[in-house]
């Protein structure tokens, strides 16, 4: 019962923050943003053997650590992931654009595939993968955390950033 209350509290806080950040982020109409190359690697603790609610809370706290300024092409605009990666860029938390929708689509198919484990099914529910609003083109806490979980499943560095190595594994799920 205590874990359920904690999960509910974390989801409520994260939802409030996401709604607030989306409302304020929607006012940014800067279309002249360049794809930036990563400046430095971000070191984070691994999410191994932690419940999804703890991962989400930890991701929320660490979300201030970014590799470069986020880009905002609008939910449907901007280049695709191949272009971003070929220019040496990455997809990270707070990015907005078509490229994020590609990542979210791949995550959707990965976390809703047949034969997933009970833990993965729980992650999909906690992070609302089945919602019509999941593939929205905004790399928020849910996308960041699911990327980190995916990276752990594939033995990659769990930093929530989609670079070339992560996309080589995740891209097969982008249908």
C-alpha positions as CSV (number, residue, x, y, z in Angstrom):
1,X,0.0,0.0,0.0
2,X,2.9,2.4,0.9
3,X,4.5,1.7,-2.5
4,X,1.2,2.5,-4.3
5,X,0.9,5.8,-2.5
6,X,4.5,6.7,-3.4
7,X,3.9,5.8,-7.0
8,X,0.8,7.9,-7.1
9,X,2.6,10.8,-5.5
10,X,5.5,10.6,-7.9
11,X,3.2,10.4,-10.9
12,X,1.2,13.3,-9.6
13,X,4.2,15.5,-9.1
14,X,5.8,14.5,-12.5
15,X,2.5,15.1,-14.3
16,X,2.1,18.6,-12.8
17,X,5.7,19.5,-13.7
18,X,5.3,18.1,-17.3
19,X,2.0,20.0,-17.8
20,X,3.6,23.2,-16.5
21,X,6.8,22.8,-18.5
22,X,4.8,22.0,-21.7
23,X,2.6,25.1,-21.2
24,X,5.7,27.4,-20.7
25,X,7.7,25.5,-23.4
26,X,4.9,26.0,-26.0
27,X,5.6,29.7,-25.9
28,X,9.1,29.2,-27.3
29,X,8.9,29.8,-31.0
30,X,12.6,29.9,-31.7
31,X,13.0,28.0,-35.1
32,X,16.7,29.0,-35.6
33,X,18.1,26.4,-33.3
34,X,21.1,24.5,-34.5
35,X,21.9,20.8,-33.8
36,X,24.6,21.0,-31.1
37,X,27.3,18.4,-30.6
38,X,27.7,16.9,-27.1
39,X,30.0,18.9,-25.0
40,X,30.6,16.5,-22.1
41,X,29.4,13.1,-20.9
42,X,26.9,13.1,-18.0
43,X,27.7,10.5,-15.4
44,X,24.6,9.0,-13.7
45,X,24.0,6.1,-11.3
46,X,22.8,3.0,-13.0
47,X,19.1,2.2,-12.7
48,X,19.7,-1.5,-12.3
49,X,17.4,-3.3,-9.8
50,X,15.3,-0.2,-8.9
51,X,11.5,0.0,-9.1
52,X,10.2,2.1,-11.9
53,X,8.8,4.7,-9.5
54,X,12.3,5.2,-8.0
55,X,13.8,5.5,-11.4
56,X,11.2,8.2,-12.4
57,X,11.8,10.1,-9.2
58,X,15.6,9.9,-9.7
59,X,15.2,11.0,-13.4
60,X,13.2,14.0,-12.3
61,X,15.9,15.0,-9.9
62,X,18.7,14.5,-12.4
63,X,16.9,16.1,-15.3
64,X,18.8,19.4,-14.7
65,X,22.0,17.7,-16.0
66,X,22.1,18.1,-19.7
67,X,24.8,17.7,-22.4
68,X,23.9,20.7,-24.5
69,X,21.0,23.2,-24.7
70,X,17.7,21.5,-25.8
71,X,16.4,22.1,-29.3
72,X,12.8,23.0,-30.0
73,X,11.6,22.5,-33.5
74,X,8.0,22.1,-32.4
75,X,6.5,18.6,-32.0
76,X,6.4,17.8,-35.7
77,X,9.3,19.8,-37.1
78,X,13.1,19.4,-37.5
79,X,15.4,16.8,-38.8
80,X,15.1,13.0,-38.3
81,X,17.4,11.0,-36.0
82,X,19.8,9.9,-38.7
83,X,20.5,13.6,-39.6
84,X,21.0,14.5,-35.9
85,X,23.4,11.6,-35.3
86,X,25.3,12.1,-38.5
87,X,25.9,15.7,-37.5
88,X,27.3,14.4,-34.1
89,X,24.3,15.3,-32.1
90,X,22.2,13.4,-29.6
91,X,18.6,13.4,-28.4
92,X,18.2,14.2,-24.8
93,X,15.7,15.4,-22.2
94,X,13.8,18.6,-23.0
95,X,14.4,18.2,-26.8
96,X,11.3,18.8,-28.9
97,X,10.8,17.7,-32.5
98,X,10.1,15.0,-35.0
99,X,13.3,13.2,-33.9
100,X,11.8,12.7,-30.4
101,X,8.7,11.2,-31.9
102,X,10.9,8.7,-33.7
103,X,12.5,7.7,-30.3
104,X,9.1,7.6,-28.6
105,X,7.6,5.4,-31.4
106,X,10.5,2.9,-31.0
107,X,10.0,3.0,-27.2
108,X,6.3,2.3,-27.6
109,X,6.9,-0.7,-29.8
110,X,9.6,-2.0,-27.5
111,X,7.6,-1.7,-24.3
112,X,4.4,-3.1,-25.9
113,X,5.9,-6.0,-27.7
114,X,4.5,-9.5,-27.2
115,X,6.1,-11.6,-24.4
116,X,7.4,-8.7,-22.3
117,X,8.3,-9.4,-18.7
118,X,6.1,-8.4,-15.8
119,X,8.5,-5.6,-14.9
120,X,8.5,-4.2,-18.4
121,X,4.7,-4.3,-18.5
122,X,4.7,-2.4,-15.2
123,X,7.1,0.2,-16.6
124,X,4.9,0.6,-19.6
125,X,1.9,1.3,-17.3
126,X,3.7,3.6,-15.0
127,X,5.1,5.7,-17.8
128,X,1.8,5.8,-19.7
129,X,3.2,4.3,-22.9
130,X,-0.3,3.2,-23.9
131,X,-1.6,6.8,-23.8
132,X,-2.4,8.7,-26.9
133,X,-0.3,11.5,-25.5
134,X,2.9,9.4,-25.1
135,X,4.2,10.1,-28.7
136,X,4.1,13.8,-28.4
137,X,7.5,14.9,-29.7
138,X,8.6,16.2,-26.3
139,X,11.5,14.4,-24.5
140,X,10.3,14.7,-20.9
141,X,10.8,12.7,-17.8
142,X,8.9,9.6,-19.1
143,X,10.8,9.4,-22.4
144,X,14.1,10.1,-20.6
145,X,13.4,7.3,-18.0
146,X,12.2,4.8,-20.6
147,X,15.3,5.4,-22.7
148,X,17.4,4.7,-19.5
149,X,15.5,1.5,-18.8
150,X,15.9,0.4,-22.4
151,X,19.7,1.2,-22.3
152,X,19.9,-1.1,-19.2
153,X,18.1,-3.9,-21.0
154,X,20.7,-3.7,-23.8
155,X,23.7,-3.3,-21.5
156,X,24.3,0.3,-22.6
157,X,25.3,3.3,-20.4
158,X,22.1,4.4,-18.7
159,X,22.1,8.1,-19.2
160,X,18.8,8.7,-20.9
161,X,20.5,10.2,-24.0
162,X,19.9,8.7,-27.4
163,X,23.2,8.7,-29.2
164,X,24.5,6.4,-32.0
165,X,24.9,3.3,-29.7
166,X,21.5,3.6,-28.2
167,X,19.8,4.3,-31.6
168,X,21.6,1.2,-33.1
169,X,19.7,-0.9,-30.6
170,X,16.5,1.2,-30.3
171,X,16.1,1.9,-34.1
172,X,15.0,-1.6,-34.9
173,X,11.8,-0.9,-32.9
174,X,10.9,2.3,-34.9
175,X,8.2,1.0,-37.1
